[in-house]
């Protein structure tokens, strides 16, 4: 009986099978890379706001404490957005006629709140409490990045679950003294590994990586 398929068919079949495996692997790599890219996570992407608020100016140059504007960060799950009254405490006297601050003055005149574009916005199925993290010695910059150096605000980290778990599983790498939580550019006096282990024990910080901790 004559051969139905040409001998080259075997080679073609092997190349197709192995090629398919490599194609699937490449597709998975591209997907995972894209999933972690700023295009998806919006990390490092400056958010346009109605008022170009500069943390660098207010925090680094003027020395304003985070809690002056984010008043509920120590007691609430939400850090709080300052009301127009907080802005006008200074800007009724300082730069009182600056064009860029007209939305602030309009808000003050009309009583209508300014609409800010959220920079750090977790999905609705994720529970996050600012006060818990602050009381356990997690600094603002740990999650929000070097805010004191940002002329305009951006999201420093991806906020992906794997990023959150890196801290939840190894809190000793991130914890700082509670008195230094709001301090910009803080650096430990000793190795973070040594300090972290001490503070984890002192603050009774547990390894919390159960799904129900955040997904409630």
LINTA-V433637 format. One record per residue. PSI is psi in degrees with one decimal (NA if undefined). Layout:
psi:PSI
psi:PSI
This chain:
psi:131.1
psi:151.5
psi:129.1
psi:-48.0
psi:144.2
psi:145.2
psi:-28.4
psi:-15.6
psi:-36.6
psi:-44.6
psi:-43.3
psi:-40.0
psi:-44.5
psi:-44.7
psi:-40.1
psi:-43.8
psi:-52.0
psi:-37.2
psi:-38.5
psi:-39.2
psi:-45.4
psi:-36.0
psi:-43.6
psi:-41.5
psi:-42.2
psi:-39.7
psi:-40.9
psi:-41.7
psi:-43.0
psi:-41.9
psi:-47.2
psi:-37.5
psi:-43.0
psi:-38.6
psi:-28.6
psi:1.0
psi:157.1
psi:-23.5
psi:-36.6
psi:-48.4
psi:-19.4
psi:16.2
psi:140.8
psi:6.8
psi:120.6
psi:132.8
psi:126.1
psi:130.7
psi:158.9
psi:-33.3
psi:121.9
psi:75.6
psi:132.5
psi:112.2
psi:-35.0
psi:-43.8
psi:-48.5
psi:-36.8
psi:-56.0
psi:-45.6
psi:-38.8
psi:-15.8
psi:27.0
psi:129.2
psi:145.6
psi:-39.2
psi:-12.6
psi:-37.5
psi:-41.2
psi:75.7
psi:-24.8
psi:8.7
psi:-27.3
psi:-15.5
psi:-1.1
psi:163.4
psi:-19.9
psi:132.0
psi:-27.6
psi:140.6
psi:129.1
psi:136.4
psi:163.7
psi:-31.8
psi:-38.0
psi:-43.1
psi:-43.5
psi:-14.3
psi:-39.1
psi:-43.9
psi:3.6
psi:-16.4
psi:-36.6
psi:126.9
psi:41.2
psi:-18.8
psi:11.6
psi:134.6
psi:-39.5
psi:-18.2
psi:7.3
psi:-40.4
psi:-32.5
psi:-45.6
psi:-37.1
psi:-40.8
psi:-38.7
psi:-38.3
psi:-41.0
psi:-18.4
psi:6.3
psi:127.4
psi:147.1
psi:142.8
psi:109.0
psi:145.2
psi:122.3
psi:134.8
psi:-44.6
psi:103.5
psi:105.5
psi:155.9
psi:156.6
psi:-23.7
psi:4.8
psi:126.4
psi:127.9
psi:134.9
psi:114.8
psi:-44.3
psi:-36.6
psi:-44.8
psi:-40.5
psi:-43.0
psi:-15.9
psi:5.1
psi:27.8
psi:117.1
psi:156.0
psi:-43.3
psi:-20.1
psi:-41.1
psi:-38.9
psi:-6.0
psi:-171.0
psi:68.2
psi:-35.4
psi:-10.7
psi:5.0
psi:113.7
psi:-34.2
psi:150.6
psi:137.3
psi:166.6
psi:118.3
psi:-38.0
psi:168.0
psi:-29.6
psi:13.3
psi:158.2
psi:-38.4
psi:-31.6
psi:-43.5
psi:-43.2
psi:-26.4
psi:-32.1
psi:-41.7
psi:-31.1
psi:-22.1
psi:62.9
psi:-24.3
psi:-19.6
psi:-11.1
psi:-24.7
psi:147.5
psi:167.7
psi:141.7
psi:-31.4
psi:-10.8
psi:10.0
psi:-40.9
psi:6.9
psi:128.4
psi:144.8
psi:30.5
psi:138.9
psi:136.9
psi:150.2
psi:-23.9
psi:176.2
psi:136.4
psi:-35.0
psi:-43.2
psi:-49.6
psi:-43.6
psi:-44.8
psi:-37.4
psi:-45.4
psi:-34.7
psi:-42.1
psi:-43.4
psi:-39.8
psi:2.3
psi:50.4
psi:126.7
psi:159.3
psi:101.5
psi:94.6
psi:17.9
psi:140.9
psi:-38.1
psi:-12.6
psi:-44.1
psi:-30.0
psi:94.2
psi:NA
